[in-house]
């Protein structure tokens, strides 16, 4: 595969800095956590440090650094747990909402009771705490689609 990494990694100098990213309809502010070297997609940790956003590289109009890197924030972002200690009730509720959301989007899935995992489309595994970051799989495009789906779970879903 011939990939021009200078194109996909054009924002690499802004990693772990507080940035403002403007897209066609929205502006985001947060810490630039990582860049996918194949697609150039950006993962941004929002100001509250509890939410992350996947921003497609094609949607980026501009990216500007607001704050230079802060050693303390680097440690927080790089070594953060995926989710703070969540109660079993919250985790169970999130799992139920995810399953309801998967059903609403008519995707095939199966629950693996022993490990509390959800397997979507026979290729993507979602582990607790059931966030976009806890999705794993080997097919990049499907993984990105499922991560986007998981990150867009509504607060309440109809069962």
TORKOL-4160 file (C-alpha; in steps of 0.2 Angstrom, whole numbers, padded with zeros to 4 digits, m for minus):
159
<pt num="1" X="0000" Y="0000" Z="0000"/>
<pt num="2" X="0007" Y="0017" Z="m0005"/>
<pt num="3" X="0002" Y="0030" Z="0008"/>
<pt num="4" X="0008" Y="0047" Z="0008"/>
<pt num="5" X="0010" Y="0049" Z="0027"/>
<pt num="6" X="0015" Y="0068" Z="0025"/>
<pt num="7" X="m0004" Y="0071" Z="0020"/>
<pt num="8" X="m0012" Y="0060" Z="0033"/>
<pt num="9" X="m0001" Y="0066" Z="0047"/>
<pt num="10" X="0000" Y="0084" Z="0042"/>
<pt num="11" X="m0007" Y="0089" Z="0059"/>
<pt num="12" X="0006" Y="0078" Z="0069"/>
<pt num="13" X="0014" Y="0094" Z="0076"/>
<pt num="14" X="m0002" Y="0098" Z="0085"/>
<pt num="15" X="m0003" Y="0081" Z="0095"/>
<pt num="16" X="m0007" Y="0083" Z="0113"/>
<pt num="17" X="m0010" Y="0102" Z="0112"/>
<pt num="18" X="m0026" Y="0111" Z="0115"/>
<pt num="19" X="m0033" Y="0115" Z="0098"/>
<pt num="20" X="m0049" Y="0122" Z="0089"/>
<pt num="21" X="m0054" Y="0112" Z="0074"/>
<pt num="22" X="m0067" Y="0120" Z="0062"/>
<pt num="23" X="m0077" Y="0109" Z="0051"/>
<pt num="24" X="m0090" Y="0113" Z="0038"/>
<pt num="25" X="m0104" Y="0115" Z="0051"/>
<pt num="26" X="m0096" Y="0114" Z="0068"/>
<pt num="27" X="m0081" Y="0120" Z="0078"/>
<pt num="28" X="m0073" Y="0109" Z="0091"/>
<pt num="29" X="m0061" Y="0113" Z="0105"/>
<pt num="30" X="m0050" Y="0100" Z="0115"/>
<pt num="31" X="m0034" Y="0091" Z="0116"/>
<pt num="32" X="m0029" Y="0082" Z="0100"/>
<pt num="33" X="m0026" Y="0065" Z="0107"/>
<pt num="34" X="m0021" Y="0055" Z="0091"/>
<pt num="35" X="m0021" Y="0054" Z="0072"/>
<pt num="36" X="m0025" Y="0039" Z="0061"/>
<pt num="37" X="m0009" Y="0037" Z="0050"/>
<pt num="38" X="m0019" Y="0029" Z="0036"/>
<pt num="39" X="m0034" Y="0041" Z="0035"/>
<pt num="40" X="m0028" Y="0056" Z="0044"/>
<pt num="41" X="m0044" Y="0056" Z="0055"/>
<pt num="42" X="m0042" Y="0065" Z="0072"/>
<pt num="43" X="m0047" Y="0060" Z="0089"/>
<pt num="44" X="m0050" Y="0075" Z="0100"/>
<pt num="45" X="m0053" Y="0074" Z="0119"/>
<pt num="46" X="m0065" Y="0088" Z="0123"/>
<pt num="47" X="m0063" Y="0100" Z="0137"/>
<pt num="48" X="m0072" Y="0090" Z="0150"/>
<pt num="49" X="m0060" Y="0076" Z="0147"/>
<pt num="50" X="m0074" Y="0063" Z="0147"/>
<pt num="51" X="m0079" Y="0064" Z="0129"/>
<pt num="52" X="m0069" Y="0061" Z="0113"/>
<pt num="53" X="m0074" Y="0065" Z="0096"/>
<pt num="54" X="m0069" Y="0057" Z="0080"/>
<pt num="55" X="m0066" Y="0070" Z="0066"/>
<pt num="56" X="m0065" Y="0064" Z="0048"/>
<pt num="57" X="m0049" Y="0072" Z="0040"/>
<pt num="58" X="m0060" Y="0077" Z="0025"/>
<pt num="59" X="m0071" Y="0088" Z="0036"/>
<pt num="60" X="m0057" Y="0098" Z="0043"/>
<pt num="61" X="m0057" Y="0116" Z="0037"/>
<pt num="62" X="m0044" Y="0123" Z="0049"/>
<pt num="63" X="m0035" Y="0118" Z="0064"/>
<pt num="64" X="m0026" Y="0130" Z="0076"/>
<pt num="65" X="m0017" Y="0128" Z="0092"/>
<pt num="66" X="m0025" Y="0138" Z="0107"/>
<pt num="67" X="m0013" Y="0131" Z="0121"/>
<pt num="68" X="0004" Y="0124" Z="0119"/>
<pt num="69" X="0007" Y="0107" Z="0127"/>
<pt num="70" X="0005" Y="0106" Z="0145"/>
<pt num="71" X="0015" Y="0091" Z="0153"/>
<pt num="72" X="0001" Y="0088" Z="0166"/>
<pt num="73" X="m0012" Y="0087" Z="0152"/>
<pt num="74" X="m0001" Y="0076" Z="0142"/>
<pt num="75" X="0000" Y="0063" Z="0156"/>
<pt num="76" X="m0019" Y="0064" Z="0159"/>
<pt num="77" X="m0023" Y="0062" Z="0140"/>
<pt num="78" X="m0010" Y="0048" Z="0137"/>
<pt num="79" X="m0014" Y="0038" Z="0152"/>
<pt num="80" X="m0032" Y="0041" Z="0155"/>
<pt num="81" X="m0043" Y="0026" Z="0159"/>
<pt num="82" X="m0056" Y="0024" Z="0145"/>
<pt num="83" X="m0070" Y="0029" Z="0158"/>
<pt num="84" X="m0069" Y="0033" Z="0176"/>
<pt num="85" X="m0074" Y="0020" Z="0188"/>
<pt num="86" X="m0092" Y="0017" Z="0183"/>
<pt num="87" X="m0105" Y="0008" Z="0194"/>
<pt num="88" X="m0111" Y="m0008" Z="0188"/>
<pt num="89" X="m0128" Y="0000" Z="0186"/>
<pt num="90" X="m0122" Y="0013" Z="0174"/>
<pt num="91" X="m0112" Y="0000" Z="0164"/>
<pt num="92" X="m0127" Y="m0011" Z="0163"/>
<pt num="93" X="m0138" Y="0004" Z="0157"/>
<pt num="94" X="m0125" Y="0009" Z="0144"/>
<pt num="95" X="m0124" Y="m0008" Z="0137"/>
<pt num="96" X="m0144" Y="m0009" Z="0136"/>
<pt num="97" X="m0144" Y="0008" Z="0127"/>
<pt num="98" X="m0130" Y="0002" Z="0115"/>
<pt num="99" X="m0140" Y="m0014" Z="0111"/>
<pt num="100" X="m0156" Y="m0004" Z="0108"/>
<pt num="101" X="m0146" Y="0008" Z="0097"/>
<pt num="102" X="m0138" Y="m0006" Z="0087"/>
<pt num="103" X="m0156" Y="m0014" Z="0085"/>
<pt num="104" X="m0163" Y="0003" Z="0079"/>
<pt num="105" X="m0149" Y="0004" Z="0066"/>
<pt num="106" X="m0153" Y="m0014" Z="0061"/>
<pt num="107" X="m0136" Y="m0021" Z="0063"/>
<pt num="108" X="m0132" Y="m0039" Z="0067"/>
<pt num="109" X="m0125" Y="m0042" Z="0084"/>
<pt num="110" X="m0122" Y="m0055" Z="0097"/>
<pt num="111" X="m0119" Y="m0053" Z="0116"/>
<pt num="112" X="m0105" Y="m0063" Z="0123"/>
<pt num="113" X="m0111" Y="m0066" Z="0141"/>
<pt num="114" X="m0094" Y="m0073" Z="0148"/>
<pt num="115" X="m0084" Y="m0057" Z="0144"/>
<pt num="116" X="m0099" Y="m0044" Z="0143"/>
<pt num="117" X="m0093" Y="m0040" Z="0125"/>
<pt num="118" X="m0105" Y="m0036" Z="0111"/>
<pt num="119" X="m0099" Y="m0042" Z="0093"/>
<pt num="120" X="m0107" Y="m0031" Z="0079"/>
<pt num="121" X="m0107" Y="m0037" Z="0061"/>
<pt num="122" X="m0096" Y="m0052" Z="0066"/>
<pt num="123" X="m0081" Y="m0041" Z="0065"/>
<pt num="124" X="m0081" Y="m0027" Z="0078"/>
<pt num="125" X="m0080" Y="m0031" Z="0097"/>
<pt num="126" X="m0086" Y="m0018" Z="0109"/>
<pt num="127" X="m0080" Y="m0021" Z="0127"/>
<pt num="128" X="m0085" Y="m0012" Z="0143"/>
<pt num="129" X="m0087" Y="0003" Z="0146"/>
<pt num="130" X="m0095" Y="0002" Z="0128"/>
<pt num="131" X="m0088" Y="0018" Z="0121"/>
<pt num="132" X="m0080" Y="0022" Z="0104"/>
<pt num="133" X="m0063" Y="0019" Z="0112"/>
<pt num="134" X="m0068" Y="0002" Z="0118"/>
<pt num="135" X="m0072" Y="m0004" Z="0100"/>
<pt num="136" X="m0059" Y="m0016" Z="0092"/>
<pt num="137" X="m0058" Y="m0024" Z="0075"/>
<pt num="138" X="m0047" Y="m0027" Z="0060"/>
<pt num="139" X="m0057" Y="m0019" Z="0046"/>
<pt num="140" X="m0054" Y="m0001" Z="0047"/>
<pt num="141" X="m0069" Y="0006" Z="0038"/>
<pt num="142" X="m0081" Y="m0004" Z="0048"/>
<pt num="143" X="m0072" Y="0000" Z="0064"/>
<pt num="144" X="m0074" Y="0019" Z="0060"/>
<pt num="145" X="m0092" Y="0017" Z="0056"/>
<pt num="146" X="m0096" Y="0007" Z="0072"/>
<pt num="147" X="m0086" Y="0019" Z="0083"/>
<pt num="148" X="m0096" Y="0033" Z="0075"/>
<pt num="149" X="m0112" Y="0024" Z="0079"/>
<pt num="150" X="m0107" Y="0020" Z="0097"/>
<pt num="151" X="m0101" Y="0038" Z="0100"/>
<pt num="152" X="m0118" Y="0044" Z="0094"/>
<pt num="153" X="m0129" Y="0034" Z="0106"/>
<pt num="154" X="m0144" Y="0045" Z="0111"/>
<pt num="155" X="m0146" Y="0048" Z="0130"/>
<pt num="156" X="m0162" Y="0038" Z="0129"/>
<pt num="157" X="m0167" Y="0025" Z="0116"/>
<pt num="158" X="m0183" Y="0017" Z="0113"/>
<pt num="159" X="m0183" Y="m0002" Z="0115"/>
